[in-house]
Amino acid sequence: MSSPLLDVWEAASASPFHPTVGKQSQLPLGFFLLAISFLLAGVFGLNRSFRNLSLLAVPASLAFGFGAVYMICAVGVYV
């Protein structure tokens, strides 16, 4: 008797998962994103306006979020 889960398992074994960002490049990418986020947040802090909110603050927060996750994964703490 074949179960659907076993069929999915067998089909997945033929095509292994390859991440977009490899393990060797997670640390430099995470450091770069965090550095960019602090730079953008600093510029936004010096010159706050509604226009700069979308130009600086939103990309800074996105870069900080992704950079933090990449740095956490690069040092071996998986989330």
Secondary structure as GFF3:
##gff-version 3
##sequence-region A 1 79
A	DSSP	alpha_helix	4	13	.	.	.	ID=ss1
A	DSSP	three_ten_helix	23	25	.	.	.	ID=ss2
A	DSSP	alpha_helix	26	46	.	.	.	ID=ss3
A	DSSP	alpha_helix	50	52	.	.	.	ID=ss4
A	DSSP	pi_helix	53	57	.	.	.	ID=ss5
A	DSSP	alpha_helix	58	74	.	.	.	ID=ss6
###
